[in-house]
Amino acid sequence: MVVVMDREQYGREALRQFYEELQEPIFPESVGLIKEELGRLREGGWLCANQGQDTPRERRLYLLPKIHKDRLFPDVPPWRPIVLDRGRESYGVAEFITKHLSASEMSRYYVAVDVGTASVRAALVTPDGRVRHTAEEPVVIWDPCAEHYEQSSEDIWSKCCRTVKRVTRDVDAACVRGVGFDATCSLVVLDRHFQPVAVNHTGVRERNVVMWMDHRAAEQAARITASKHRVLRGVGGVMSPEMQPPKLLWLKENLRESCWKEAAHFFDLPDFLSWKATGSLCRSLCTLVCKWTYSPSEGWDDTFWSAVGLEDLTENSYSKIGEQTCCPGTPVGRGLTADAAADLGLRPGTAVAASLIDAHAGGLGVIGADVSGHQLPCEEQPVTSRMALICGTSSCHMAVSTQPLFVPGVWGPYLSAMLPGLWLNEGGQSATGRLVDHVVKGHAAYGQLREQAETSGKHVCSCLNLHLQHMSGDAAHLEQLTAGLHIWPDFHGNRSPLADQTSRGSVVGLTLSQTLDDLALLYLATLQAIALGTRHIIDAMREAGHDITTLFLCGGLSKNALFVQTHANITGLPVVLPAEPEAVLLGSAEAMKKMTRIGHVVRPNPELESFYRRKYAVFLRLYDHQKECVALMEDDGV
């Protein structure tokens, strides 16, 4: 006999009704055990109250969350127990419950929220790292002029709420044990009433977020670099306009009255989400250390902020940018506030983890994977032999070390910014997925490609990959089609390892062709250029002391098989892909080894080693030639 009861109604009255309904106490020996399990019942989930080694399945009492009981048995009163399997006609229902609504599905979940450049994604994740449901909502981006990119914190929060509600709609809120946020390192500005402050000349308050990829502060970043302050040693010696100090300085110098004087709170976007969820102003060390020059051991450096003209941020113990800090993943405040819980469709007090930058969440989601039995060079080696490559709109290259390693042009070393007790170096490329889109969509043959993709139901990149195979006739060597076509990929500046925001993209080998063949070759050369950039970053890290033997990829571009294979072939390293494609969301759910499983390994083709050794030499010369051209144009004496 299988009996199902609504756990929301469970108690003395329910037991009495249970016995009256059955006319006999068929499980008297289980009453004591049922009482012992009351605490677990309150935490939510499926529970077999009298399950034991000596209790056959057909004599178990099951307690079911109300949402599932209502779905399975909508016509049964909530207090009334349901007796299954007394006759053959109910056997199928009993089998469904005992086999398909397992304890792992019904007990505990975590909600992960990832705010990327163009969308918000949420996932419902089990404790063992399985993503049950995902949802995605686009976010609005404004680009009022060159190098200016803005968003709305209210729009982002509303999309967080919508996606969380979508992934949890079939789950009892009591089953959600925690929420984790990650986001791009964009700058959010609020006034003393926590209302949006405009970050634009037009005064539109809704647009209160300076996006990570906004380069309006390039001149301010150059001036900060020129200060040669000691904190710059922790960012590769060069201040990037993608970090927060130059953005803050731009706002002070360009929007003093309308923004700077009104602003009371400057948040990194991940910290804004934590505050919005909990009401706590505590900032994650992940954001403050990596994007704000904060030192975990020494705190803020007053001399830096004074040297760059932002001394007013030191007032009131740095209340505008963060007085209190916490380690990534630790509980923030008292969990969800009543307002946030209502917005998200969850319970007040649900735990909220200190937030992460999206790239760091991705790194956390893959770098600790168990590689046993895969014959990888990093097997039985420390995690310092691995590099996590998070590749989406942009790409980040994350490697850790036991001692601080200073890599020119590479951010860090940051202590405990991703893994406790380890130093993080973070290389990156400012435009990767965005560069692929730019090259593909800007080509004359894109309309033909889009039509082909719509007809076949495939992604445009999948169509291009297939087209290249047809062009080559040999999938293993199709990458050699670009022997005469070379791209320098810095269309949005160079983040690493040159740290040169004045660097620009270039293409060598163009023809008058506007065919689909020509588009496919440009697409392939772009993928190769991005992978050559990764090799450039790895070489710089190795020269500084890193010992990187294996790549771990995640993010949108990692779903492109040709992108992955070119990275393996160009770097000469095996590439590990996670079994769960949403690794960034797993990282946001505070995943590590127990949540990460290997999907498959892509190994380099040794026959292409000579081809890519030569192509890499050409790649490096493209930058040298660009600088020579710039110098010539700046020399009036030529």
C-alpha atoms as one frame of an Amber mdcrd trajectory, in Angstrom:
protein
   0.000   0.000   0.000   1.238   3.489  -0.871  -0.318   6.406   1.002   0.152
  10.066   0.041  -0.569  12.933   2.412  -0.316  16.700   1.992   2.593  17.778
   4.191   1.095  21.264   4.610  -1.786  19.680   6.521   0.339  17.159   8.354
  -0.099  16.970  12.129  -2.293  15.476  14.845  -5.530  16.274  13.017  -4.214
  14.818   9.788  -3.204  11.622  11.559  -6.657  11.361  13.111  -8.296  11.845
   9.713  -5.862   9.357   8.261  -6.833   6.639  10.702 -10.552   7.389  10.384
 -10.367   7.215   6.612  -8.689   3.822   6.655 -10.761   2.485   9.595  -7.667
   0.904  11.067  -4.206   2.024  12.209  -2.313   0.141   9.554   1.080   1.739
  10.378   1.095   2.043  14.192   4.816   1.274  14.360   5.643   4.319  12.230
   4.040   7.042  14.378   7.157   7.719  16.452   9.331   8.020  13.387   6.806
  10.339  11.758   7.017  12.686  14.759  10.823  12.666  14.574  10.654  13.817
  10.973   8.490  16.905  11.635  11.539  19.214  11.476  12.492  17.935   8.068
   8.920  18.308   6.886   9.003  22.016   7.661  11.959  22.447   5.308   9.884
  21.273   2.414  10.014  18.438   0.018   9.040  14.862  -0.482   9.330  12.615
   2.521   8.784   8.932   3.027   7.952   9.076   6.719   8.394   5.419   7.599
  10.973   4.331   5.084  13.459   1.834   6.445  15.386  -1.211   5.426  12.614
  -3.462   6.690   9.758  -1.442   5.191   8.754  -2.701   1.761   7.878  -0.038
  -0.761   4.265  -1.091  -0.854   3.860  -0.285   2.874   5.254   3.245   2.938
   3.602   6.482   3.969   4.551   9.376   1.687   4.059  13.057   2.411   3.804
  15.333  -0.578   4.249  19.131  -0.925   0.909  20.784  -1.493   1.782  22.095
  -4.943   2.479  18.563  -6.189  -0.491  16.994  -4.412  -2.797  19.588  -5.944
  -1.363  18.896  -9.373  -1.740  15.122  -9.096  -5.004  14.985  -7.136  -6.870
  18.285  -7.638 -10.236  16.951  -6.431  -9.039  15.535  -3.099  -9.472  17.718
   0.053  -6.089  18.844   1.460  -6.588  17.083   4.814  -7.539  13.757   3.324
  -4.823  11.123   2.791  -4.756   9.283  -0.512  -4.472   5.528  -0.467  -2.950
   4.140  -3.615  -2.388   0.661  -4.901  -5.286  -1.045  -3.090  -6.440  -2.159
  -6.468  -4.889  -2.609  -9.844  -6.550   0.517 -11.203  -4.329   2.839  -9.142
  -1.091   0.996  -9.687   0.083   3.374 -12.429  -0.281   6.405 -10.140   1.711
   4.710  -7.403   4.447   3.827  -9.856   4.528   7.422 -11.086   4.972   8.757
  -7.580   7.540   6.274  -6.366   9.630   6.303  -9.532   9.298   9.701 -11.195
   8.795  12.111  -8.301  11.986  11.105  -6.541  13.332  12.566  -3.340  16.088
  14.427  -5.165  13.508  16.268  -7.261  11.221  17.132  -4.412  13.485  18.059
  -1.523  15.941  20.913  -2.027  16.766  23.371  -4.762  18.899  26.433  -5.302
  18.090  29.317  -7.599  20.906  30.814  -9.647  20.558  34.142 -11.446  23.043
  35.220 -14.111  22.836  38.774 -15.431  24.786  38.864 -18.674  25.355  41.660
 -21.129  22.082  41.309 -23.016  19.882  39.037 -20.918  19.034  37.685 -17.491
  18.988  33.929 -17.026  17.788  31.956 -14.037  18.064  28.274 -13.217  16.621
  25.883 -10.687  19.534  23.718  -9.554  19.625  20.549  -7.462  22.282  20.053
  -4.763  24.201  17.695  -7.069  24.444  20.312  -9.816  21.632  19.320 -12.158
  19.760  22.171 -13.793  16.054  21.370 -13.728  14.594  24.499 -15.297  15.985
  27.616 -16.966  14.435  30.859 -18.119  15.788  33.882 -19.956  14.632  37.462
 -20.447  16.322  40.157 -22.571  17.470  43.383 -20.934  17.481  46.790 -22.584
  20.743  48.368 -23.737  21.041  52.024 -24.758  24.018  53.217 -26.819  23.406
  56.975 -27.192  26.840  57.658 -28.700  30.143  56.002 -29.479  31.632  53.991
 -26.584  28.613  54.755 -24.321  26.500  51.781 -23.200  23.815  52.108 -20.526
  21.197  49.972 -18.814  18.493  50.277 -16.165  18.816  48.667 -12.738  15.027
  48.576 -12.447  14.732  46.767 -15.778  17.411  44.270 -14.728  15.749  43.561
 -11.369  12.337  43.098 -12.979  13.833  40.541 -15.389  15.488  38.752 -12.458
  12.077  38.464 -10.801  10.357  37.199 -13.939  12.950  34.528 -14.643  13.026
  33.310 -11.038   9.240  33.011 -10.976   9.324  31.049 -14.204  11.855  28.469
 -13.001  10.165  28.004  -9.613   6.521  27.990 -10.665   6.153  24.223 -10.175
   8.134  24.128  -6.923   7.053  24.790  -3.373   8.884  27.948  -2.262   9.851
  26.126   0.935  12.011  23.808  -1.187  14.240  26.666  -2.351  17.122  26.756
   0.101  19.134  29.621  -1.328  19.606  32.189  -4.093  22.846  33.188  -5.787
  23.442  36.136  -8.115  26.188  36.830 -10.612  26.376  39.714 -13.034  28.568
  41.757 -15.299  30.761  44.295 -13.525  28.669  47.295 -14.578  28.334  50.411
 -12.417  24.944  51.163 -10.782  24.227  54.645  -9.383  21.510  55.360  -6.781
  20.655  58.436  -4.671  20.211  58.584  -0.879  16.670  57.219  -1.265  18.016
  54.323  -3.349  16.410  55.703  -6.481  18.129  55.677  -9.900  20.442  58.529
 -10.873  21.000  59.299 -14.566  24.464  58.502 -15.938  23.862  60.412 -19.184
  23.765  63.999 -20.397  20.065  63.774 -21.217  19.137  63.232 -17.557  17.089
  60.058 -18.133  17.084  58.589 -14.627  15.970  55.170 -15.811  19.376  54.772
 -17.483  21.436  54.587 -14.293  23.888  51.806 -15.178  27.214  52.362 -16.934
  27.810  49.010 -18.610  31.047  47.060 -18.241  31.852  47.485 -21.950  31.331
  51.259 -21.842  34.656  52.889 -22.773  33.675  56.531 -22.273  36.313  56.768
 -19.522  39.318  55.779 -21.668  40.992  59.151 -21.106  40.391  58.949 -17.339
  41.805  55.413 -17.309  44.957  56.639 -19.066  45.424  59.384 -16.490  45.020
  56.909 -13.636  47.606  54.650 -15.267  49.954  57.633 -15.577  49.769  58.132
 -11.796  51.775  54.889 -11.428  50.144  54.343  -8.029  51.084  51.143  -6.233
  47.553  49.703  -6.467  48.002  49.443 -10.248  50.437  46.596  -9.713  47.396
  44.477  -8.858  45.728  45.170 -12.220  48.629  44.364 -14.520  50.057  47.882
 -14.291  47.352  49.461 -16.469  43.954  50.790 -15.433  41.227  49.622 -17.810
  38.209  51.799 -18.678  36.153  48.687 -17.891  37.013  49.045 -14.187  35.081
  51.297 -11.825  37.563  54.069 -10.812  37.778  55.634 -14.310  33.996  55.380
 -14.722  33.536  57.181 -11.394  36.016  59.855 -12.390  34.191  60.397 -15.704
  30.893  60.894 -13.867  32.505  63.397 -11.502  34.115  65.372 -14.313  31.246
  65.279 -16.809  28.026  65.003 -14.745  28.998  66.758 -11.518  25.662  68.456
 -10.871  23.163  65.971 -12.310  24.838  62.765 -11.140  27.875  63.093  -8.881
  26.292  65.368  -6.285  23.054  63.365  -6.211  24.693  59.959  -5.950  24.820
  58.326  -2.539  25.524  54.737  -3.558  27.765  53.321  -6.265  27.306  49.572
  -6.691  28.923  46.970  -8.833  25.935  45.289 -10.469  26.411  41.957  -8.580
  26.374  43.881  -5.274  23.312  45.859  -6.336  21.452  42.570  -6.791  22.524
  41.346  -3.336  21.376  44.641  -1.812  18.083  44.553  -3.692  17.455  41.024
  -2.424  18.519  41.489   1.209  18.711  45.201   2.003  22.338  44.697   3.057
  24.996  47.131   1.843  27.742  44.558   2.363  29.888  44.200  -0.782  31.389
  41.021  -2.166  35.180  40.809  -2.143  34.872  39.364  -5.641  33.751  42.725
  -7.018  35.654  45.122  -4.756  38.999  43.372  -5.164  38.758  42.792  -8.907
  37.167  46.040 -10.107  37.635  48.679  -7.363  41.294  48.246  -6.177  40.241
  47.023  -2.706  42.755  44.933  -0.738  41.367  42.122   1.451  44.226  42.570
   3.917  44.628  46.357   3.903  41.232  47.652   2.804  40.873  50.840   0.770
  43.971  52.873  -0.055  43.195  56.533   0.745  46.224  57.749  -1.197  44.991
  56.194  -4.427  41.610  57.889  -4.381  43.218  61.223  -3.516  45.847  60.838
  -6.226  43.245  60.295  -8.970  40.885  63.061  -7.867  38.229  60.968  -6.121
  39.093  61.819  -2.522  35.441  62.575  -1.709  34.715  58.826  -1.897  36.809
  58.317   1.257  34.253  60.239   3.353  32.173  58.399   5.967  34.409  55.328
   5.771  33.778  54.881   2.063  30.018  54.625   2.613  29.281  55.360  -1.044
  31.315  52.437  -2.398  31.408  49.956   0.460  32.118  49.974   4.205  31.496
  46.275   4.820  32.776  43.328   2.827  32.108  39.592   2.706  33.591  36.576
   0.956  31.852  35.264  -2.176  29.252  32.654  -1.353  28.789  33.606   2.297
  25.245  34.451   3.487  24.266  38.100   3.089  22.147  39.828   5.721  19.118
  37.883   6.918  18.255  36.503   3.534  15.458  37.745   1.297  13.507  40.720
   2.565   9.717  40.532   2.512   9.599  42.851  -0.533  12.248  40.927  -2.453
  10.620  37.605  -1.592   7.309  38.874  -2.945   9.028  40.126  -6.097  10.771
  36.795  -6.669   7.934  34.510  -5.568  10.040  33.003  -2.775   9.931  32.980
   1.019  11.263  35.801   3.212  14.499  34.789   4.882  15.605  32.480   2.067
  19.406  32.546   2.129  21.196  34.799  -0.368  24.870  34.211  -1.166  27.348
  37.041  -1.587  27.435  37.712  -5.302  30.003  36.990  -7.973  31.129  38.636
 -11.184  29.689  36.537 -14.011  33.078  35.403 -15.306  34.134  34.328 -11.834
  30.904  32.372 -11.469  31.752  30.584 -14.695  35.261  29.875 -13.471  33.917
  28.517 -10.225  31.460  26.394 -12.169  34.098  24.545 -14.225  37.595  24.800
 -12.816  37.059  22.302 -10.015  35.669  19.477 -12.170  36.649  15.899 -11.375
  38.754  14.746 -14.354  39.546  11.258 -13.080  39.942   8.700 -15.851  40.115
  11.172 -18.742  43.911  10.979 -19.215  44.326  14.740 -18.953  47.613  16.436
 -18.028  45.908  18.150 -15.080  44.756  14.842 -13.558  46.165  14.374 -10.049
  47.662  17.871 -10.369  46.643  20.949  -8.362  43.953  23.272  -9.663  46.747
  25.737 -10.507  47.401  23.715 -13.683  44.000  24.671 -15.080  42.639  27.707
 -16.870  38.925  28.501 -16.943  37.894  30.298 -20.129  34.479  31.921 -19.918
  33.507  32.950 -23.423  30.378  34.931 -24.213  30.001  38.517 -25.400  33.564
  38.945 -24.144  35.983  36.347 -22.802  37.778  35.974 -19.478  40.760  33.736
 -18.821  40.982  32.703 -15.156  43.989  30.990 -13.580  44.935  30.626  -9.916
  48.225  30.250  -8.063  49.370  29.527  -4.524  51.625  32.602  -4.526  50.951
  36.013  -6.074  52.090  36.170  -9.702  52.242  39.568 -11.362  51.529  39.331
 -15.091  51.977  42.552 -17.116  48.728  43.427 -18.855  46.730  40.813 -16.910
  44.491  41.707 -13.975  45.414  40.470 -10.532  46.738  38.766  -8.559  43.602
  38.861  -6.422  43.583  36.890  -3.184  40.494  34.676  -2.642  38.535  36.456
  -5.368  37.380  33.132  -6.823  38.815  30.283  -4.720  39.616  30.729  -1.012
  43.316  31.068  -0.279  44.410  31.163  -3.927  45.562  34.104  -6.014  43.577
  34.813  -9.173  44.915  36.251 -12.417  42.321  37.309 -14.956  43.125  37.838
 -18.602  40.465  38.788 -21.077  39.269  39.881 -24.503  36.774  42.726 -24.585
  34.904  41.495 -27.655  34.614  37.842 -28.690  31.016  36.715 -29.176  30.256
  40.321 -29.972  33.060  40.332 -32.549  31.745  37.187 -34.222  28.292  38.798
 -34.472  29.814  41.991 -35.853  31.757  40.201 -38.582  28.944  37.846 -39.572
  26.030  40.281 -39.502  27.988  43.027 -41.242  28.784  40.929 -44.300  26.889
  41.306 -47.593  26.014  37.580 -47.600  24.438  37.624 -44.129  20.909  37.806
 -45.531  21.496  34.619 -47.512  22.962  32.944 -44.432  20.055  34.002 -42.216
  17.548  32.638 -44.723  19.443  29.348 -44.820  19.466  29.163 -41.023  15.736
  29.845 -40.769  14.958  27.200 -43.365  17.129  24.547 -41.718  16.240  25.450
 -38.132  19.942  25.768 -37.274  21.943  28.562 -35.692  23.824  30.725 -38.192
  27.162  29.545 -36.758  26.138  25.916 -37.221  25.334  26.697 -40.856  28.738
  28.330 -41.291  30.514  25.374 -39.695  28.752  23.020 -42.089  29.504  25.280
 -45.057  33.217  25.278 -44.179  33.194  21.482 -44.102  31.723  21.433 -47.600
  34.320  23.963 -48.776  37.180  21.945 -47.329  36.051  18.396 -47.960  38.179
  17.454 -44.944  36.810  18.493 -41.558  40.107  17.760 -39.818  41.981  20.319
 -41.923  39.341  22.922 -42.797  41.110  25.430 -40.534  43.863  25.704 -43.168
  41.410  27.458 -45.486  42.583  30.774 -43.966  46.251  30.466 -44.907  45.944
  33.806 -46.734  43.476  35.533 -44.409  44.512  36.977 -41.041  42.645  39.061
 -38.434  43.830  41.087 -35.447  40.717  40.948 -33.212  40.984  44.112 -31.100
  37.948  45.867 -32.542  37.166  47.086 -28.985  40.724  47.485 -27.724  43.063
  44.956 -26.121  42.355  43.995 -22.529  45.114  41.367 -22.203  48.004  40.888
 -22.370  48.842  44.221 -24.065  46.361  46.302 -22.043  46.140  48.709 -24.988
  42.740  50.319 -25.377  43.980  52.184 -28.468  44.554  48.911 -30.339  42.163
  48.407 -33.231  41.094  45.486 -35.379  42.638  44.738 -38.736  42.148  42.259
 -41.584  44.792  41.140 -44.075  43.785  39.191 -47.182  40.421  40.614 -48.264
  39.129  40.226 -51.810  36.190  41.687 -53.756  34.111  38.575 -53.023  30.758
  39.020 -51.278  29.713  35.377 -51.407  28.766  32.990 -48.649  32.177  31.354
 -49.132  33.825  34.675 -48.332  31.662  35.150 -45.222  32.519  31.627 -44.027
  36.246  32.310 -44.381  35.991  35.621 -42.489  34.018  33.836 -39.770  36.686
  31.123 -39.495  39.500  33.677 -39.416  37.659  35.503 -36.627  37.372  32.348
 -34.518  41.065  31.710 -35.096  41.994  35.268 -34.151  40.123  34.933 -30.864
  41.891  31.628 -30.132  45.260  33.141 -31.075  44.485  35.886 -28.564  43.944
  33.190 -25.944  47.337  31.698 -26.827  48.862  35.174 -26.427  47.370  35.459
 -22.933  48.500  31.956 -21.921  52.048  32.700 -23.093  52.134  35.848 -20.923
  50.834  33.944 -17.887  53.328  31.115 -18.377  56.176  33.584 -18.645  55.148
  34.997 -15.255  55.119  31.552 -13.610  51.762  29.907 -14.322  51.832  26.250
 -15.380  48.671  25.850 -17.476  48.122  22.421 -19.015  44.346  22.168 -19.568
  41.563  24.549 -20.620  38.064  24.423 -19.121  35.523  26.255 -21.289  32.014
  27.502 -20.584  29.718  30.232 -21.843  27.800  30.735 -25.056  30.742  30.372
 -27.452  31.726  27.053 -25.860  28.613  25.577 -27.495  30.180  26.226 -30.896
  32.160  23.083 -31.800  34.473  24.884 -34.234  35.283  27.605 -31.691  36.244
  24.901 -29.180  38.312  22.891 -31.666  40.263  25.950 -32.840  41.116  26.736
 -29.217  42.437  23.209 -28.708  44.428  23.263 -31.962  45.892  26.760 -31.523
  46.863  26.446 -27.855  47.914  22.806 -28.156  45.955  22.058 -24.987  43.028
  19.720 -24.344  39.741  21.522 -23.787  37.288  20.246 -21.175  33.589  20.998
 -21.564  31.185  20.573 -18.637  28.325  18.077 -18.754  26.022  20.891 -17.705
  26.180  23.620 -20.385  24.941  26.269 -17.948  28.181  26.289 -15.949  27.960
  30.014 -15.192  24.626  29.413 -13.481  26.132  26.515 -11.546  28.866  28.833
 -10.356  26.232  31.326  -9.253  24.650  28.497  -7.264  28.001  28.258  -5.455
  29.070  25.126  -7.290  32.390  23.448  -7.073  33.546  19.869  -7.355  30.343
  18.201  -6.251  28.319  20.137  -8.820  30.657  19.913 -11.809  30.819  16.923
 -14.125  32.821  16.600 -17.321  30.805  16.408 -20.515  33.553  15.643 -23.024
  37.128  16.502 -23.898  38.287  18.068 -27.178  41.934  17.344 -27.963  44.248
  19.231 -30.318  45.028  17.956 -33.796  48.839  17.611 -33.866  48.858  17.787
 -37.679  47.935  21.483 -37.463  50.755  22.456 -35.086  53.045  23.777 -37.841
  50.221  25.697 -39.539  49.269  27.468 -36.320  52.882  28.134 -35.306  53.218
  30.169 -38.499  49.796  31.776 -38.189  50.616  32.845 -34.613  53.803  34.531
 -35.840  51.720  36.460 -38.404  49.204  37.298 -35.661  51.833  38.957 -33.468
  53.236  40.944 -36.395  49.815  42.435 -37.126  49.995  44.383 -33.844  53.579
  45.467 -34.437  52.688  46.716 -37.914  49.668  48.580 -36.534  51.860  50.423
 -34.035  54.351  51.230 -36.786  51.554  52.710 -38.887  50.299  54.801 -35.965
  53.814  56.089 -35.289  54.289  57.020 -38.916  51.060  58.995 -38.996  52.020
  60.847 -35.827  55.487  61.774 -37.108  55.285  65.119 -38.912  58.861  64.744
 -40.053  58.202  61.771 -42.308
